[in-house]
Amino acid sequence: MTFPSDFERRLGFDQLRERVLKYCIGSLGTQRVMQMSFATEYEWIKTQLGQTAEFKQILEKGDEFPGTHFYDPASYFATAAIEGSFLEEEVFYQILLSLQTIAACQKYIAANATTLPELNKLAQPVSIPAVVVQSIQSKFTDSGRVHDHASAELAHVRKRLREEESRVKRLVDQHFRKAVEQGWVPEGAIVTIRDGRPAIPVLAEHKRKMAGYILDESATGQTVYMEPAEVLNANNEIRDLQHADRREVVRILKELTTHLRYHLPALTLAYNFLGEIDFVRAKAKVAIDLQAELPQLKPYPYLNWLEARHPLLYLSLKGKRELVPLTIDLPDEKSFLLVSGPNAGGKSVCLKTVGLIQYMVQCGMLAPLHDKSTVGIFRKILLDIGDQQSLENDLSTYSSHLQNMAFFLQQANAQSLVLLDELGAGTDPNFGGGIAEAVLDGLLAKGAWGVATTHYYNLKLFADQHPRIRNAAMLFDTQQLGPLFKLEIGKPGSSFALEIARKTGLPAAVLAKAEEIIGKELTGLETLMKTVADEKAQLDKRVREFALREKQLQETMQRYEALSTELTGRKKEIIEKAKTEAANLLKETNREIEKTIRHIKENKAEKKETKKVREGLKELVQKVAVQKQVVTSADKIEVGASVRLIGQEVSGKVISIKDEVAVVQFGDLRSSVKLKQLVRSEQALQNPTSIKARSLGVDVMNKQARFITTLDIRGKRVEEVGALVDQFLDDALLLGQAEIKILHGKGEGVLRKVVRDRLKATKGVASFADEHVDRGGDGITVVVLK
């Protein structure tokens, strides 16, 4: 149940229905669009949403799905049901084409049954009688006419008909040439057709010279159109054959109609399927327009929506500016929301968004929500919005609202969604606010769900104290004095009446007088609410900043852990290598010593041989000995010096020195290292790019091979863009790129602004500008790196 009777017009659903109608291919679909209405059956709604979501996938994939010949033969089926009746050729041809379309739809769905389960359920009961399709195909040509060989009799009649028509043509040509030779025919005239018969134009003064019959004359009477007497009998024969042709065609059509009559139930089911396909396709088209998604569905009242957008407002702003989405949550224990805030701040839009999206879903349409949203099912939606003054019923606007309130209190229950715009408005605020509070209390007592908008303080206080209703505010920019169109649940909103009045140019004296009349207590409350709103905005900003810093800290820790792991691994590797080399050197030394001893013994210590052996040992000593480094002033480690760990290639810069311990910057990591573990490295400044790459454990060659100089961020959210651009710039600078491009698209320019703000804050960027107009213009930013 919905209320009032013009519910769809008040919410704007009639405009959405018109949009769906425009996407229908045939009358089968339009009938279903016009029949679309509010439903409460969970399984039906779930099926409709599932079918629409699956067809949306088909359209988004760009697959070729049958989209022609969606004919509706229902009226002809009524004729075919009558014994002895027949359908005309064009009707049968439409039936043939549409049955082929139905078969093609079934074939596509069956081939994709695993990804289209709901559409597959719709197609499975459909069975097209093969005998009907075959019989029609066998009798018709591709142009939609009964074939010459549809029967032996028809073939014979049409053969004779062609022969007679050829004979008539020859006779007419003969008489025409003779008339031309005799000068009876007007200059430039040709054989024409009059009353379906060939006629020769003859000058009126020569009409008695030709044997024949006058069929017509010109407007001036100077030319008559004659049928030669010899042609008359041949034309009469043609007429007889044409009648015979028609009689045989009718006999064939009656035969086909009889086949059709026996299978009308199966054919009716098939065309119902075709109508449903047209209907679902049209809804899927609208879903793509709205960027609508399939939400999670509950069989009972429930409302938890993420990024909800008003459908009509989204369509009207598309391509102009970005629509601010709403996140609305109504838990079981607090199922009512009281929205307050400034005029033109979006309160009524919020209420209409709730009503329109809920109605769309229960009509089987996908809604513009995030796919993680959850939508429940309500038995009733009761709406009170707009000016409902009635001159016919002698009702004022407020009286009409009161009548609605009385009806709501009678009808509302725990399965109802109640939507109240400007609750209590239209009369004395003291009385109107009291009545509105009593109405809210009554609706809550009945367990109703809903959204109400108001400016009344007593209602805001009531919502703060009642356990089943929450306050919500449409946010307002107190600096720019403009609405933000964002919904914040948990606190009431201020009307900002004085601020808006000041912005519109109302004299200061008048505003001061207004504050005096309103009173310090009320203006103080407004100021307090404004202060709370400002503090909340600042707190939210700080929270976002802390979250960003925490993310950056986590990334730094990850890089540190990666570097630490690399250093530990390389340390083990160096030690193992040193041990191996030492063992090999020791073996070589032992062999040389043993060889020397043996040589001396063999030569009995002759001076010449002994001297030669000693020289060989000296070379071995020089090779094995570890040279002690002499520390000179050039090798002394100071602040700012480039150093490296002994035995390793990682280089860094000394930041500070204290108590024989140096703080060294290795790439993005700072580390405390004892001076005795460091040596100066003149290579540290020669290739900072390669050093940084080694310090971070980056495989530069692999990264260089995979790096793409253009970053595409179209379709990304603003909060995602920062990290993507930063990573892209880091990689480009690391790899020494000179120029890169960022593809952000044109649109509203939001992504372009975010990207360029990021580039301004990046030290490694030398300049940036729009791409050439022929290659994308201001939809692409070209970045030159230092």
LUMDRENKE-763624 format. One record per residue (C-alpha): residue in one letter; x negated, y, z negated; residue number from 0. Coordinates in steps of 0.25 Angstrom, whole numbers, plus 5000, padded with zeros to 4 digits. Each point is the difference from the previous one (the first is absolute). Layout:
N
- a,X,Y,Z,NUM
...
This chain:
786
- m,5000,5000,5000,0
- t,4995,5014,5003,1
- f,5006,5014,4996,2
- p,5005,5009,5006,3
- s,5006,4997,5013,4
- d,4990,5008,5008,5
- f,4988,4994,4993,6
- e,4992,4997,5012,7
- r,5002,5015,5005,8
- r,4996,5006,4987,9
- l,4987,4992,4999,10
- g,4997,5001,5015,11
- f,5001,4985,5003,12
- d,5009,5003,5012,13
- q,4988,5006,5007,14
- l,4992,4988,4998,15
- r,5012,4991,5005,16
- e,4999,5009,5013,17
- r,4985,4998,5001,18
- v,5002,4985,4999,19
- l,5011,5001,5011,20
- k,4991,5006,5010,21
- y,4991,4988,4999,22
- c,5010,4990,5004,23
- i,4999,4994,5013,24
- g,5015,4996,5002,25
- s,5014,5001,4994,26
- l,4997,4987,4992,27
- g,4990,5007,4992,28
- t,5008,5013,4999,29
- q,5012,4993,4994,30
- r,4991,4994,4989,31
- v,4994,5014,4997,32
- m,5014,5006,4998,33
- q,5004,4988,4991,34
- m,4988,5002,4991,35
- s,5004,5003,4986,36
- f,4997,4999,4986,37
- a,4998,4986,4995,38
- t,4997,4993,4986,39
- e,4997,4986,5004,40
- y,4986,4997,4997,41
- e,4997,4989,5010,42
- w,5007,5008,5012,43
- i,4991,5012,4996,44
- k,4988,4992,4999,45
- t,5002,4993,5013,46
- q,5003,5014,5007,47
- l,4987,5006,4995,48
- g,4992,4988,5003,49
- q,5005,5000,5015,50
- t,4997,5014,5001,51
- a,4986,4999,4995,52
- e,4997,4989,5009,53
- f,5005,5007,5012,54
- k,4992,5012,4996,55
- q,4988,4991,5000,56
- i,5003,4996,5015,57
- l,5001,5014,5004,58
- e,4987,5004,4993,59
- k,4993,4989,5006,60
- g,5005,5005,5014,61
- d,5004,4986,5005,62
- e,5010,4999,5011,63
- f,5013,4997,4995,64
- p,5013,4999,5009,65
- g,5006,5014,5000,66
- t,5010,5000,5012,67
- h,5013,4994,5004,68
- f,5006,5001,4986,69
- y,5015,4999,5006,70
- d,5012,4998,4992,71
- p,5010,4991,5007,72
- a,5010,4999,4988,73
- s,5011,5006,5008,74
- y,4998,4991,5012,75
- f,5000,4988,4991,76
- a,5014,5003,4996,77
- t,5004,5000,5015,78
- a,4992,4987,5002,79
- a,5008,4993,4989,80
- i,5013,5001,5008,81
- e,5002,4988,5009,82
- g,4999,5003,5015,83
- s,4993,5013,4998,84
- f,4986,5003,5006,85
- l,4989,5010,4998,86
- e,4994,5009,5011,87
- e,4987,4998,5006,88
- e,4993,5012,4993,89
- v,5005,4995,4986,90
- f,4994,4986,5003,91
- y,4987,5006,5004,92
- q,5000,5008,4987,93
- i,5003,4988,4992,94
- l,4988,4992,5007,95
- l,4990,5012,4997,96
- s,5004,5001,4986,97
- l,5000,4985,4997,98
- q,4986,5000,5006,99
- t,4996,5012,4990,100
- i,5006,4992,4989,101
- a,4992,4988,5004,102
- a,4987,5008,5001,103
- c,5003,5006,4986,104
- q,5001,4986,4994,105
- k,4987,4995,5007,106
- y,4992,5012,4994,107
- i,5005,4998,4986,108
- a,4998,4985,5001,109
- a,4986,5002,5004,110
- n,4997,5009,4988,111
- a,5009,4993,4990,112
- t,4990,5000,4989,113
- t,4998,5015,5000,114
- l,5015,5003,5003,115
- p,5008,4991,4990,116
- e,5012,5008,4999,117
- l,5002,5003,5015,118
- n,4998,4985,5002,119
- k,5011,4997,4990,120
- l,5009,5009,5008,121
- a,4996,4994,5014,122
- q,5001,4985,4995,123
- p,5015,4998,5001,124
- v,5001,5006,5014,125
- s,5001,4990,5011,126
- i,5002,5005,5015,127
- p,5008,4989,5008,128
- a,4991,4996,5011,129
- v,5011,4996,5009,130
- v,5005,5015,5000,131
- v,4987,5006,5004,132
- q,4997,4989,5010,133
- s,5013,5001,5007,134
- i,5000,5016,5001,135
- q,4985,4999,5005,136
- s,5004,4990,5011,137
- k,5011,5009,5005,138
- f,4994,5014,5000,139
- t,4989,5007,5007,140
- d,4989,5009,4993,141
- s,5008,5012,5004,142
- g,5013,4995,4993,143
- r,5008,4995,5011,144
- v,5006,4986,5002,145
- h,4990,4992,5009,146
- d,5004,4996,5014,147
- h,4997,4986,4996,148
- a,5009,5000,4987,149
- s,5009,4991,5008,150
- a,5000,4993,5014,151
- e,5013,5008,5004,152
- l,4994,5013,4996,153
- a,4987,4997,5008,154
- h,5009,4997,5012,155
- v,5009,5013,4999,156
- r,4988,5009,4998,157
- k,4993,4994,5012,158
- r,5012,5002,5009,159
- l,5001,5014,4994,160
- r,4986,5004,5004,161
- e,5002,4994,5014,162
- e,5013,5009,5002,163
- e,4993,5012,4994,164
- s,4988,4998,5010,165
- r,5010,4998,5012,166
- v,5008,5013,4996,167
- k,4987,5008,4999,168
- r,4996,4995,5014,169
- l,5014,5004,5006,170
- v,5000,5013,4993,171
- d,4986,5003,5005,172
- q,5004,4996,5014,173
- h,5012,5009,5000,174
- f,4992,5012,4994,175
- r,4989,4999,5011,176
- k,5011,5000,5011,177
- a,5007,5012,4993,178
- v,4986,5008,4999,179
- e,4997,4997,5015,180
- q,5014,5005,5004,181
- g,4998,5013,4991,182
- w,5012,4997,4991,183
- v,4992,5001,4987,184
- p,4996,5013,4994,185
- e,4985,5003,5001,186
- g,4992,4994,4989,187
- a,5012,4992,4994,188
- i,4998,4985,4995,189
- v,5009,4988,4997,190
- t,5007,5003,4986,191
- i,5009,4993,4991,192
- r,5015,5003,4998,193
- d,5009,4992,4990,194
- g,4989,4990,4999,195
- r,5000,4998,5015,196
- p,4989,5004,5010,197
- a,5005,5012,5009,198
- i,4995,5007,5012,199
- p,5000,5015,5000,200
- v,5007,5005,5013,201
- l,5003,5014,5005,202
- a,5015,5002,4999,203
- e,5001,5003,5016,204
- h,4995,4986,5003,205
- k,5008,4992,4989,206
- r,5009,4994,5011,207
- k,4988,4995,5008,208
- m,4996,4990,4989,209
- a,5009,4988,4998,210
- g,5001,4999,4984,211
- y,5007,5006,4988,212
- i,4998,5013,4993,213
- l,4996,4998,4986,214
- d,4997,5015,4996,215
- e,4997,5014,5006,216
- s,4991,5011,4996,217
- a,5005,5013,4992,218
- t,5000,5008,5013,219
- g,5007,4989,5008,220
- q,4989,5001,5011,221
- t,4995,4986,4996,222
- v,5008,4987,4998,223
- y,4994,4987,4994,224
- m,5004,4988,5008,225
- e,5000,4985,4998,226
- p,4998,4993,5014,227
- a,5012,4990,5003,228
- e,4990,4989,5001,229
- v,4994,5002,4987,230
- l,5014,5000,4993,231
- n,5002,4985,5000,232
- a,4985,4998,4995,233
- n,5003,5009,4988,234
- n,5013,4994,4997,235
- e,4992,4986,4999,236
- i,4990,5007,4991,237
- r,5011,5005,4991,238
- d,5005,4985,4999,239
- l,4987,4995,4997,240
- q,4997,5010,4989,241
- h,5013,4996,4993,242
- a,4996,4986,5001,243
- d,4987,5004,4994,244
- r,5007,5007,4988,245
- r,5009,4988,4998,246
- e,4988,4990,4999,247
- v,4992,5010,4991,248
- v,5012,5001,4990,249
- r,5001,4984,5000,250
- i,4986,4999,4996,251
- l,5001,5011,4989,252
- k,5012,4993,4995,253
- e,4992,4987,4999,254
- l,4989,5008,4993,255
- t,5010,5006,4990,256
- t,5005,4987,4997,257
- h,4986,4995,4996,258
- l,4999,5013,4992,259
- r,5013,4998,4993,260
- y,4996,4987,4994,261
- h,4988,5006,4993,262
- l,5005,5013,4995,263
- p,4997,4997,4985,264
- a,4986,4997,5003,265
- l,4999,5012,5009,266
- t,5006,5009,4990,267
- l,4990,4996,4990,268
- a,4988,5003,5010,269
- y,5005,5014,5002,270
- n,5002,5002,4985,271
- f,4985,4997,4999,272
- l,4997,5010,5012,273
- g,5008,5010,4992,274
- e,4992,4998,4988,275
- i,4987,5001,5007,276
- d,5004,5013,5006,277
- f,5004,5005,4986,278
- v,4987,4995,4993,279
- r,4992,5006,5011,280
- a,5006,5014,4999,281
- k,4998,5000,4985,282
- a,4985,4995,5002,283
- k,4998,5012,5009,284
- v,5006,5010,4990,285
- a,4991,4993,4989,286
- i,4987,5003,5009,287
- d,5005,5014,5001,288
- l,5001,5002,4985,289
- q,4988,4991,4997,290
- a,5009,4992,4992,291
- e,4996,4987,4992,292
- l,5006,4988,4995,293
- p,5001,5002,4985,294
- q,5002,4989,4989,295
- l,5014,4997,4997,296
- k,5007,4997,4987,297
- p,5015,4994,5000,298
- y,5003,5009,4988,299
- p,4999,5016,4997,300
- y,4985,5004,5000,301
- l,4993,5012,5005,302
- n,4984,5001,5001,303
- w,4996,5008,5013,304
- l,4987,5004,5004,305
- e,4997,5011,5011,306
- a,5015,5001,5003,307
- r,5003,5010,5011,308
- h,5013,5007,5004,309
- p,5002,4994,5014,310
- l,5007,5012,5007,311
- l,4990,5009,4993,312
- y,4988,4991,5005,313
- l,5005,5000,5014,314
- s,5002,5016,5000,315
- l,4986,5002,4995,316
- k,4993,4990,5008,317
- g,4989,5006,5008,318
- k,5002,5014,4992,319
- r,4995,4997,4986,320
- e,4998,4989,4990,321
- l,5012,4996,4992,322
- v,4997,4998,4985,323
- p,5005,4986,4996,324
- l,5007,4997,4987,325
- t,4998,4989,4990,326
- i,5012,4996,4992,327
- d,5001,4990,4989,328
- l,5013,4997,4992,329
- p,4997,4988,4991,330
- d,5012,4992,4993,331
- e,4998,5007,4987,332
- k,5000,5014,5006,333
- s,5009,4999,5012,334
- f,5004,5015,5002,335
- l,4991,5012,5004,336
- l,5003,5014,4998,337
- v,4992,5009,5010,338
- s,4998,5015,4997,339
- g,4991,5010,5006,340
- p,5000,5013,5009,341
- n,5010,5003,5010,342
- a,4996,4995,5014,343
- g,4990,4991,4993,344
- g,5005,4987,5005,345
- k,5010,4996,4990,346
- s,5012,4997,5009,347
- v,4990,4994,5011,348
- c,4996,4990,4989,349
- l,5014,4997,4996,350
- k,5004,4998,5015,351
- t,4987,4992,5003,352
- v,5005,4990,4989,353
- g,5014,4999,5005,354
- l,4996,4999,5015,355
- i,4989,4990,4998,356
- q,5009,4991,4991,357
- y,5011,5000,5010,358
- m,4991,4997,5012,359
- v,4995,4988,4993,360
- q,5013,4995,4997,361
- c,5005,5002,5014,362
- g,4988,4991,5004,363
- m,4990,5011,5005,364
- l,4986,5001,4996,365
- a,4997,5012,4992,366
- p,4988,5010,5000,367
- l,4993,4994,4988,368
- h,4987,4994,4996,369
- d,5001,4985,5002,370
- k,4997,4998,4985,371
- s,5013,5007,4996,372
- t,5011,4992,4994,373
- v,5015,5003,5004,374
- g,5012,4994,4992,375
- i,5014,4998,5004,376
- f,5011,5009,4995,377
- r,5015,4997,5001,378
- k,5004,5014,5000,379
- i,4994,5013,5004,380
- l,5007,5013,4995,381
- l,4996,5013,5006,382
- d,5003,5014,4995,383
- i,4993,5011,5009,384
- g,5002,5013,5007,385
- d,5012,5009,5000,386
- q,5013,4992,4999,387
- q,5010,5011,5000,388
- s,5014,4996,5005,389
- l,5010,5010,5005,390
- e,5010,4990,5004,391
- n,5000,4994,4986,392
- d,4998,5013,4993,393
- l,4987,4996,4993,394
- s,4988,5009,4997,395
- t,4986,4995,5002,396
- y,4999,4997,4985,397
- s,5014,4994,4999,398
- s,4996,4990,5011,399
- h,4987,4997,4992,400
- l,5008,4997,4988,401
- q,5009,4991,5008,402
- n,4988,4992,5005,403
- m,4995,4999,4985,404
- a,5013,4994,4996,405
- f,5000,4990,5011,406
- f,4985,4997,4997,407
- l,5003,4997,4985,408
- q,5011,4991,5004,409
- q,4992,4992,5011,410
- a,4986,5000,4995,411
- n,4994,4988,4994,412
- a,4986,4993,4999,413
- q,5001,4997,5015,414
- s,5002,5014,5004,415
- l,4990,5011,5005,416
- v,5005,5014,4997,417
- l,4994,5012,5007,418
- l,5004,5014,4994,419
- d,4995,5013,5006,420
- e,4999,5012,4992,421
- l,5008,4994,4988,422
- g,5009,5009,4993,423
- a,4998,5012,5009,424
- g,5011,5009,5005,425
- t,5006,5005,4987,426
- d,4996,5006,4987,427
- p,4986,4994,4997,428
- n,5004,4998,4985,429
- f,5012,4992,5003,430
- g,4995,4994,5013,431
- g,4987,4995,4993,432
- g,5008,4994,4989,433
- i,5010,4993,5009,434
- a,4988,4995,5009,435
- e,4993,4994,4987,436
- a,5013,4993,4996,437
- v,5001,4994,5014,438
- l,4986,4996,5000,439
- d,5002,4993,4987,440
- g,5012,4993,5005,441
- l,4993,4995,5012,442
- l,4988,4995,4992,443
- a,5010,4993,4990,444
- k,5005,4992,5012,445
- g,4986,4996,5004,446
- a,5000,5008,5013,447
- w,4987,5002,5008,448
- g,4998,5013,5007,449
- v,4993,5014,5003,450
- a,5006,5013,4996,451
- t,4994,5014,5002,452
- t,5002,5012,4991,453
- h,4995,5014,4995,454
- y,5006,4998,4986,455
- y,4992,5000,4988,456
- n,5010,4992,4992,457
- l,4999,4989,5010,458
- k,4985,5000,5000,459
- l,5000,4999,4985,460
- f,5011,4989,5000,461
- a,4991,4992,5010,462
- d,4988,5001,4991,463
- q,5008,4994,4988,464
- h,5009,4990,5007,465
- p,4993,4986,5001,466
- r,5006,4997,5014,467
- i,4996,5012,5008,468
- r,4987,5007,5003,469
- n,4997,5014,5004,470
- a,4993,5003,5014,471
- a,4994,5012,5006,472
- m,4998,5005,5014,473
- l,4986,5007,4999,474
- f,4997,5014,5002,475
- d,4987,5008,5004,476
- t,5000,5011,4989,477
- q,4988,5006,5008,478
- q,5006,5001,5014,479
- l,5014,5000,4994,480
- g,5005,4990,5009,481
- p,5006,4986,4999,482
- l,4991,4988,5001,483
- f,5012,4990,5003,484
- k,4993,4990,4991,485
- l,5009,4992,4990,486
- e,4994,4998,4986,487
- i,5007,4990,4991,488
- g,5000,5002,4985,489
- k,5001,5015,4997,490
- p,5011,5011,5004,491
- g,4997,5010,5011,492
- s,5001,5015,4998,493
- s,5009,5008,5010,494
- f,4989,5011,5001,495
- a,5011,5010,5002,496
- l,4992,5012,4995,497
- e,4988,4996,5008,498
- i,5008,4998,5013,499
- a,5007,5013,4998,500
- r,4987,5007,4998,501
- k,4995,4994,5013,502
- t,5012,5005,5008,503
- g,4997,5014,4996,504
- l,5010,5003,4989,505
- p,4996,5013,4992,506
- a,4991,4998,4988,507
- a,5010,5008,4992,508
- v,5012,4991,5004,509
- l,4991,4988,4996,510
- a,4997,5006,4987,511
- k,5014,5002,4997,512
- a,5004,4986,5004,513
- e,4990,4994,4990,514
- e,5006,5009,4989,515
- i,5014,4995,5004,516
- i,4996,4986,5000,517
- g,4993,5001,4987,518
- k,4986,4996,4995,519
- e,5004,4986,4996,520
- l,5004,4996,5014,521
- t,4989,5007,5007,522
- g,4990,4994,4990,523
- l,5005,4986,5003,524
- e,4999,5003,5015,525
- t,4985,5005,4997,526
- l,4997,4988,4992,527
- m,5006,4990,5011,528
- k,4991,5008,5010,529
- t,4988,4999,4991,530
- v,5002,4985,4998,531
- a,5002,4998,5016,532
- d,4987,5008,5002,533
- e,4992,4992,4989,534
- k,5006,4987,5006,535
- a,4995,5004,5014,536
- q,4986,5003,4994,537
- l,5000,4987,4993,538
- d,5003,4992,5012,539
- k,4989,5007,5008,540
- r,4990,4997,4989,541
- v,5005,4985,5000,542
- r,4998,5000,5015,543
- e,4986,5006,4998,544
- f,4996,4990,4990,545
- a,5005,4988,5008,546
- l,4991,5005,5012,547
- r,4988,5001,4991,548
- e,5003,4987,4994,549
- k,5000,4994,5014,550
- q,4987,5007,5003,551
- l,4994,4995,4988,552
- q,5004,4985,5003,553
- e,4994,5002,5014,554
- t,4987,5005,4994,555
- m,5000,4988,4990,556
- q,5002,4991,5011,557
- r,4988,5006,5008,558
- y,4992,4999,4987,559
- e,5003,4986,4998,560
- a,4997,4997,5015,561
- l,4987,5007,4999,562
- s,4996,4993,4986,563
- t,5004,4987,5006,564
- e,4991,5003,5012,565
- l,4988,5004,4992,566
- t,5001,4988,4991,567
- g,5000,4991,5012,568
- r,4988,5007,5006,569
- k,4993,5000,4987,570
- k,5001,4985,4999,571
- e,4996,4998,5015,572
- i,4988,5009,4998,573
- i,4996,4992,4988,574
- e,5002,4987,5007,575
- k,4992,5005,5012,576
- a,4988,5005,4991,577
- k,5000,4986,4992,578
- t,4999,4993,5014,579
- e,4989,5009,5005,580
- a,4992,4999,4987,581
- a,5001,4985,5000,582
- n,4996,4999,5015,583
- l,4988,5010,4996,584
- l,4996,4992,4989,585
- k,5000,4987,5008,586
- e,4991,5007,5011,587
- t,4991,5005,4989,588
- n,4998,4987,4994,589
- r,4997,4994,5014,590
- e,4990,5011,5002,591
- i,4993,4997,4987,592
- e,4999,4985,5002,593
- k,4995,5002,5014,594
- t,4989,5010,4995,595
- i,4996,4990,4989,596
- r,4999,4989,5010,597
- h,4992,5008,5010,598
- i,4990,5004,4989,599
- k,4998,4986,4996,600
- e,4999,4995,5014,601
- n,4989,5011,5004,602
- k,4993,4998,4986,603
- a,5002,5015,4997,604
- e,4991,5006,5011,605
- k,4999,5015,4999,606
- k,5005,5003,5014,607
- e,5013,4991,4999,608
- t,5002,5004,4986,609
- k,5000,5015,5004,610
- k,5010,4997,5011,611
- v,5010,4993,4991,612
- r,4999,5011,4990,613
- e,5004,5010,5011,614
- g,5012,4991,5003,615
- l,5004,5000,4985,616
- k,4999,5015,5000,617
- e,5010,5001,5011,618
- l,5009,4991,4993,619
- v,4999,5008,4987,620
- q,5004,5013,5008,621
- k,5012,4993,5006,622
- v,5005,4994,4986,623
- a,4997,5012,4991,624
- v,5011,5009,4996,625
- q,4996,5014,5002,626
- k,5003,5009,4989,627
- q,5006,5013,5004,628
- v,4993,5013,4996,629
- v,5010,5010,4996,630
- t,4996,5014,5007,631
- s,5008,5013,4999,632
- a,5006,4996,5014,633
- d,5005,4987,4994,634
- k,5006,5006,4987,635
- i,5015,4999,4999,636
- e,5007,5013,4998,637
- v,5015,5006,5000,638
- g,5004,5000,5015,639
- a,4990,4990,5005,640
- s,5004,4989,5009,641
- v,4998,4986,4993,642
- r,5003,4985,5002,643
- l,4999,4988,4990,644
- i,4987,4993,5001,645
- g,5002,4988,5009,646
- q,5013,5005,5006,647
- e,5004,5009,5012,648
- v,5011,5007,4994,649
- s,4996,5015,4999,650
- g,5006,5011,4992,651
- k,4998,5014,4994,652
- v,4996,5004,4985,653
- i,5010,5008,4994,654
- s,4994,5001,4986,655
- i,4988,4994,4991,656
- k,5001,4998,4985,657
- d,4991,4991,4991,658
- e,4994,4992,5012,659
- v,5014,4998,5005,660
- a,5005,5006,5013,661
- v,5014,5002,5005,662
- v,5000,4996,5015,663
- q,5011,5003,5010,664
- f,5001,4987,5009,665
- g,5010,5004,5011,666
- d,5013,5002,4992,667
- l,4995,4993,4988,668
- r,4991,5006,4988,669
- s,4992,4991,4992,670
- s,4990,5001,4988,671
- v,4986,4994,5004,672
- k,4987,4999,4992,673
- l,4989,5008,5007,674
- k,4991,4988,5000,675
- q,5010,4993,5009,676
- l,5000,5011,5011,677
- v,4990,5004,5011,678
- r,5001,5012,5009,679
- s,5006,4997,5014,680
- e,4997,5010,5011,681
- q,5010,4992,5009,682
- a,5012,5004,4991,683
- l,5002,5013,5008,684
- q,4997,4995,5014,685
- n,5013,4992,5003,686
- p,5011,5004,4989,687
- t,5010,4993,5008,688
- s,4993,4986,5000,689
- i,4997,5002,4985,690
- k,5014,5003,4996,691
- a,5004,4988,5008,692
- r,4991,4991,4993,693
- s,5003,5006,4987,694
- l,5014,4997,5001,695
- g,4998,4986,5006,696
- v,5007,5004,5014,697
- d,4997,4992,5012,698
- v,4998,5012,5009,699
- m,4999,4992,5013,700
- n,5013,4993,4997,701
- k,5007,5013,4996,702
- q,4995,5007,5013,703
- a,5005,4989,5009,704
- r,5014,5001,4994,705
- f,5001,5015,4998,706
- i,5010,5007,5009,707
- t,4999,5015,5002,708
- t,5015,5003,5000,709
- l,5008,4998,4987,710
- d,5015,4999,5003,711
- i,5009,5004,4988,712
- r,5013,5002,5007,713
- g,5012,4994,4991,714
- k,4991,5000,4987,715
- r,5006,5007,4988,716
- v,4993,5013,4994,717
- e,4995,4992,4988,718
- e,4993,4990,5009,719
- v,4993,5009,5009,720
- g,4989,5006,4990,721
- a,4994,4987,4997,722
- l,5000,4995,5015,723
- v,4994,5014,5005,724
- d,4989,4999,4989,725
- q,4996,4986,5003,726
- f,4999,5004,5015,727
- l,4992,5012,4997,728
- d,4990,4992,4991,729
- d,4998,4989,5011,730
- a,4998,5010,5011,731
- l,4990,5008,4991,732
- l,4993,4987,4996,733
- l,4999,4996,5015,734
- g,4995,5013,5004,735
- q,5011,5003,5010,736
- a,5000,5014,5006,737
- e,5015,5001,5004,738
- i,5013,4993,4995,739
- k,5015,5001,5003,740
- i,5012,4999,4991,741
- l,5013,4997,5007,742
- h,5011,5005,4991,743
- g,5011,5004,5010,744
- k,5008,5013,5001,745
- g,5013,4999,4992,746
- e,5002,5010,4989,747
- g,4985,5002,4999,748
- v,5000,4994,4985,749
- l,4989,4989,5003,750
- r,4992,5010,5008,751
- k,5000,5010,4988,752
- v,4995,4989,4991,753
- v,4989,4995,5009,754
- r,4995,5014,5002,755
- d,5000,5004,4985,756
- r,4992,4987,4998,757
- l,4990,5004,5011,758
- k,4998,5014,4994,759
- a,4996,4993,4987,760
- t,4990,4991,5006,761
- k,4986,5005,5000,762
- g,4995,4991,5012,763
- v,5010,5006,5009,764
- a,4994,5011,5009,765
- s,5013,5004,5007,766
- f,5014,4995,5006,767
- a,5010,5004,5010,768
- d,5012,4996,5009,769
- e,4997,4990,5011,770
- h,5002,5005,5014,771
- v,5014,5002,5004,772
- d,4999,4989,5011,773
- r,4995,4990,4990,774
- g,5010,5002,4988,775
- g,4999,5015,4996,776
- d,5003,5003,4986,777
- g,5004,4985,4997,778
- i,4985,4996,4999,779
- t,4989,5007,4992,780
- v,4986,4999,5006,781
- v,4990,5001,4988,782
- v,4985,5003,5002,783
- l,4991,4995,4989,784
- k,4987,5006,4995,785
